[in-house]
Amino acid sequence: MINYNKLNTIYKTNSFIEANLIKGMLDNFNIPNFIEKEAIGKIFGITVDGLGEIKIKVPYNYRWRALKILNIFSRRQKMKIFLDTANVSEIKEATNLGVIDGVTTNPTLIAKEKGSTLTEIVKEIVSIIDGPVSVEVVSIKADDMVEEAKKLHSMAPSNIVIKVPICEEGLKAIKRLSKEGIKTNCTLIFSVNQGILAIKAGATYVSPFVGRIDDIGWEGMDVVRDLVIFIENYGFSTQVIASSIRHPLHVTQAAILGAHVATIPFSVLQKMVKHPLTDSGIEKFLKDWEEFSRSSKSGTLLS
């Protein structure tokens, strides 16, 4: 039974077009929904003219189903690929391909870039990539993690995401940073339970290490799948980053399972571009064109 006196707001926007898009999607799933226009303060089944915030509302007993649908819709629009490296040359080359949305680093990757300071590396990365850049704390106590995180964040507040390992002190730090509006990426996750705790603490991203989980005989992608389901079931905004990617198949599996992000090494990105049939096809086209050029007066397509 629908209780029209008890409605929950599940979406807010200032766009009539966006409001009607969300309404239509909920209608398709037979979820009763209403558009409330703040400036008038009344509930309508259709949009009205005027200014003010627009709220999409559903009956209380439909709220979780509606939120799950909105989460799935939102995720499908925002699948991202991050590059897992601190090498500036790799980042520049990958960015030129037009497929990279962000970068993840860690102390090991940073340590490979000898001859530069952490600050120099981070500032150069954020000058190249217009997106999230994860930089990890190395402190082991929550107070120290928070202090270190604030210094890292200050380098580029609109880009820097603070990577924090899953542990008791890390969860404390994530909670505090979340309250201060600093984005976090909870790393070194090897179980669904660890991911659930990080999500509950307020992590912006959680990073299950699928490759390392595979190494010990478990299915790393199972953790990705279950965390995505957990987020959908309860309406959390945390995004799952499939991490420790070892090969292109991992990327494919992450995409099919609904991971919000896959962070991949540059070598895997290069392999994703390649296919033997593509290579042989290009080789044949060039060979055929060379023969055509020799047998004709023209050596160009437009002459």
C-alpha positions as CSV (number, residue, x, y, z in Angstrom):
1,M,0.0,0.0,0.0
2,I,1.3,3.4,-0.9
3,N,1.5,6.0,1.8
4,Y,1.4,9.4,0.0
5,N,1.8,11.2,3.3
6,K,5.2,9.8,3.8
7,L,7.5,10.6,0.9
8,N,11.3,10.4,0.7
9,T,13.5,12.6,-1.4
10,I,15.8,10.5,-3.5
11,Y,17.2,13.0,-6.0
12,K,17.7,16.7,-6.3
13,T,18.4,18.9,-9.3
14,N,17.9,22.3,-10.8
15,S,17.3,20.9,-14.3
16,F,13.8,20.2,-15.6
17,I,15.3,17.9,-18.2
18,E,17.2,15.9,-15.7
19,A,14.2,15.7,-13.4
20,N,12.0,14.4,-16.1
21,L,14.7,11.9,-17.2
22,I,14.8,10.4,-13.6
23,K,11.0,10.4,-13.4
24,G,10.7,8.5,-16.7
25,M,13.3,6.0,-15.6
26,L,11.4,5.4,-12.3
27,D,8.1,5.2,-14.2
28,N,9.6,2.4,-16.4
29,F,10.2,0.4,-13.2
30,N,6.7,1.0,-12.0
31,I,7.9,3.1,-9.0
32,P,5.4,5.8,-7.9
33,N,7.3,9.1,-8.0
34,F,6.6,12.8,-7.7
35,I,8.4,16.0,-8.6
36,E,8.3,18.7,-5.9
37,K,9.3,22.2,-6.9
38,E,10.8,24.1,-3.9
39,A,9.8,27.5,-5.1
40,I,6.1,26.5,-5.0
41,G,6.2,23.8,-2.3
42,K,3.6,21.6,-3.9
43,I,3.9,18.1,-5.4
44,F,3.2,17.6,-9.1
45,G,3.2,14.5,-11.3
46,I,4.8,16.7,-14.0
47,T,7.3,19.5,-14.0
48,V,6.2,23.2,-13.7
49,D,7.8,26.5,-14.8
50,G,9.8,28.7,-12.4
51,L,13.0,28.8,-10.4
52,G,14.2,26.7,-7.4
53,E,15.4,23.2,-6.5
54,I,13.5,20.3,-7.9
55,K,13.2,17.2,-5.8
56,I,12.2,13.7,-6.9
57,K,10.2,11.9,-4.2
58,V,9.0,8.4,-3.8
59,P,6.8,6.7,-1.1
60,Y,8.8,5.5,1.9
61,N,8.4,1.8,1.1
62,Y,9.8,2.3,-2.4
63,R,12.9,4.3,-1.4
64,W,15.5,1.5,-1.4
65,R,14.4,0.1,-4.7
66,A,14.4,3.6,-6.3
67,L,17.9,4.3,-4.9
68,K,19.2,1.0,-6.2
69,I,18.0,1.9,-9.7
70,L,19.5,5.4,-9.5
71,N,22.8,3.9,-8.4
72,I,22.9,1.5,-11.3
73,F,21.9,4.3,-13.7
74,S,24.6,6.6,-12.3
75,R,27.3,3.9,-12.4
76,R,26.6,3.0,-16.0
77,Q,27.2,6.6,-17.0
78,K,30.5,6.9,-15.2
79,M,32.7,3.9,-15.8
80,K,36.3,5.2,-15.5
81,I,39.8,4.1,-16.2
82,F,42.7,5.3,-14.0
83,L,46.3,4.8,-14.8
84,D,48.3,3.1,-12.0
85,T,51.7,4.8,-12.2
86,A,53.7,7.7,-11.1
87,N,55.7,7.9,-14.3
88,V,55.1,11.2,-16.0
89,S,56.0,10.0,-19.4
90,E,53.5,7.2,-19.2
91,I,50.8,9.5,-18.0
92,K,51.4,12.0,-20.8
93,E,51.3,9.2,-23.4
94,A,48.1,7.6,-21.9
95,T,46.4,11.0,-21.6
96,N,47.0,11.7,-25.3
97,L,44.9,8.5,-26.1
98,G,41.9,10.3,-24.6
99,V,40.8,7.4,-22.4
100,I,42.3,8.1,-19.0
101,D,40.1,9.7,-16.2
102,G,42.6,9.7,-13.3
103,V,45.8,8.4,-11.8
104,T,46.6,6.2,-8.8
105,T,50.0,6.1,-7.2
106,N,51.5,4.4,-4.1
107,P,54.8,4.6,-2.2
108,T,56.3,1.9,-4.4
109,L,55.4,3.6,-7.6
110,I,56.6,7.0,-6.3
111,A,59.9,5.4,-5.2
112,K,60.6,4.3,-8.8
113,E,60.8,7.9,-10.0
114,K,64.2,8.7,-8.7
115,G,65.6,12.2,-9.0
116,S,62.4,14.0,-8.1
117,T,60.6,14.8,-4.9
118,L,57.1,13.7,-4.0
119,T,55.9,17.3,-4.4
120,E,57.4,17.7,-7.8
121,I,56.0,14.4,-9.0
122,V,52.5,15.1,-7.7
123,K,52.3,18.6,-9.0
124,E,53.5,17.5,-12.5
125,I,50.9,14.7,-12.6
126,V,48.0,17.1,-11.7
127,S,49.2,19.5,-14.3
128,I,48.7,16.7,-16.9
129,I,45.5,14.9,-15.7
130,D,42.2,16.7,-15.1
131,G,40.8,14.2,-12.7
132,P,41.4,12.3,-9.4
133,V,45.0,11.6,-8.4
134,S,45.4,9.2,-5.5
135,V,48.5,9.8,-3.3
136,E,49.1,7.5,-0.3
137,V,50.0,8.4,3.3
138,V,52.8,6.5,4.9
139,S,52.0,7.2,8.5
140,I,50.6,4.4,10.7
141,K,48.7,6.4,13.3
142,A,45.4,8.1,12.6
143,D,46.5,11.5,13.9
144,D,49.6,11.4,11.7
145,M,47.7,10.1,8.7
146,V,45.3,13.0,8.9
147,E,48.1,15.5,9.3
148,E,49.9,14.0,6.4
149,A,46.8,13.8,4.3
150,K,46.0,17.5,4.8
151,K,49.5,18.4,3.5
152,L,49.1,16.2,0.5
153,H,45.6,17.5,-0.2
154,S,46.8,21.1,-0.1
155,M,49.0,20.5,-3.2
156,A,45.9,20.3,-5.4
157,P,42.6,20.2,-3.5
158,S,40.5,19.6,-6.6
159,N,42.5,16.6,-7.7
160,I,44.2,14.9,-4.8
161,V,42.6,11.8,-3.3
162,I,44.2,10.5,-0.1
163,K,45.0,6.8,-0.2
164,V,44.7,5.1,3.2
165,P,45.3,1.4,4.0
166,I,42.6,-0.6,5.5
167,C,43.3,-1.0,9.2
168,E,41.9,0.3,12.5
169,E,43.9,3.5,12.4
170,G,43.2,3.9,8.7
171,L,39.4,3.7,9.3
172,K,39.7,6.4,12.0
173,A,41.6,8.6,9.6
174,I,39.1,8.0,6.7
175,K,36.2,9.0,9.0
176,R,37.9,12.2,10.0
177,L,39.0,13.1,6.5
178,S,35.5,12.4,5.2
179,K,34.0,14.8,7.7
180,E,36.4,17.5,6.5
181,G,35.5,17.0,2.8
182,I,38.8,15.3,1.8
183,K,38.3,12.5,-0.6
184,T,39.9,9.1,0.3
185,N,40.8,5.9,-1.4
186,C,40.9,2.9,1.0
187,T,43.6,0.6,-0.3
188,L,45.0,-2.9,0.3
189,I,41.5,-4.4,0.5
190,F,41.4,-8.2,0.2
191,S,37.9,-9.0,1.6
192,V,34.3,-7.8,1.3
193,N,34.2,-7.2,5.0
194,Q,37.2,-4.8,4.8
195,G,35.5,-3.0,2.0
196,I,32.2,-2.7,3.9
197,L,34.0,-1.1,6.8
198,A,35.8,1.3,4.6
199,I,32.5,2.3,2.9
200,K,30.8,2.7,6.2
201,A,33.7,4.9,7.4
202,G,33.1,7.3,4.5
203,A,35.7,6.3,1.9
204,T,35.2,7.9,-1.5
205,Y,36.8,4.9,-3.2
206,V,37.6,1.3,-2.1
207,S,40.4,-0.6,-3.9
208,P,40.2,-4.4,-3.8
209,F,43.4,-5.9,-5.1
210,V,42.1,-8.5,-7.5
211,G,45.5,-9.6,-8.8
212,R,47.0,-10.3,-5.4
213,I,43.8,-12.1,-4.3
214,D,44.1,-14.3,-7.4
215,D,47.7,-15.0,-6.4
216,I,46.6,-16.8,-3.2
217,G,44.0,-18.9,-5.0
218,W,40.9,-16.9,-4.5
219,E,38.7,-15.0,-7.0
220,G,39.6,-11.4,-6.8
221,M,36.7,-10.3,-8.9
222,D,34.3,-11.9,-6.4
223,V,35.2,-9.1,-4.0
224,V,34.6,-6.5,-6.7
225,R,31.2,-7.9,-7.5
226,D,30.1,-8.2,-3.9
227,L,31.2,-4.7,-3.0
228,V,29.3,-3.3,-6.0
229,I,26.2,-5.2,-4.9
230,F,26.6,-3.9,-1.3
231,I,26.8,-0.3,-2.5
232,E,23.7,-0.8,-4.8
233,N,21.7,-2.5,-2.0
234,Y,22.2,0.3,0.5
235,G,22.6,3.4,-1.6
236,F,26.2,4.3,-0.7
237,S,28.1,6.8,-3.0
238,T,31.5,5.0,-2.6
239,Q,33.0,3.8,-5.8
240,V,34.8,0.5,-6.3
241,I,38.3,0.7,-8.0
242,A,39.4,-2.7,-9.4
243,S,43.1,-2.6,-8.5
244,S,46.2,-4.8,-8.9
245,I,45.1,-5.4,-12.4
246,R,47.4,-7.9,-14.1
247,H,46.1,-8.3,-17.7
248,P,43.4,-7.0,-20.1
249,L,40.9,-9.8,-19.0
250,H,40.9,-8.2,-15.5
251,V,39.7,-5.0,-17.1
252,T,37.0,-6.7,-19.1
253,Q,35.8,-8.6,-16.0
254,A,35.8,-5.4,-13.9
255,A,33.6,-3.6,-16.5
256,I,31.1,-6.5,-16.8
257,L,30.8,-6.8,-13.0
258,G,30.0,-3.1,-12.7
259,A,33.2,-1.7,-11.1
260,H,33.1,2.0,-11.1
261,V,36.8,2.3,-11.9
262,A,39.6,0.0,-13.1
263,T,43.1,1.3,-12.4
264,I,45.6,-0.3,-14.7
265,P,49.3,-0.3,-15.4
266,F,50.5,1.4,-18.6
267,S,51.7,-2.0,-19.9
268,V,48.1,-3.4,-19.6
269,L,46.7,-0.3,-21.3
270,Q,49.0,-1.0,-24.3
271,K,47.9,-4.6,-24.4
272,M,44.3,-3.5,-24.4
273,V,44.9,-1.5,-27.6
274,K,46.5,-4.5,-29.4
275,H,45.0,-7.4,-31.2
276,P,46.7,-9.8,-33.7
277,L,43.9,-9.5,-36.2
278,T,44.1,-5.7,-36.1
279,D,47.9,-5.8,-36.7
280,S,47.6,-8.3,-39.6
281,G,44.7,-6.2,-41.0
282,I,46.8,-3.0,-41.0
283,E,49.7,-4.9,-42.5
284,K,47.5,-6.2,-45.3
285,F,46.0,-2.8,-46.0
286,L,49.4,-1.1,-46.2
287,K,50.7,-3.9,-48.5
288,D,47.7,-3.6,-50.8
289,W,48.1,0.2,-50.9
290,E,51.8,-0.1,-51.7
291,E,51.0,-2.4,-54.7
292,F,48.3,0.1,-55.8
293,S,50.7,3.0,-55.6
294,R,53.3,1.2,-57.7
295,S,50.8,0.4,-60.4
296,S,49.2,3.8,-60.6
297,K,50.5,7.3,-61.2
298,S,49.1,8.5,-57.9
299,G,50.4,7.7,-54.5
300,T,47.7,9.4,-52.4
301,L,44.0,8.8,-51.8
302,L,42.9,12.3,-52.8
303,S,44.8,12.7,-56.1
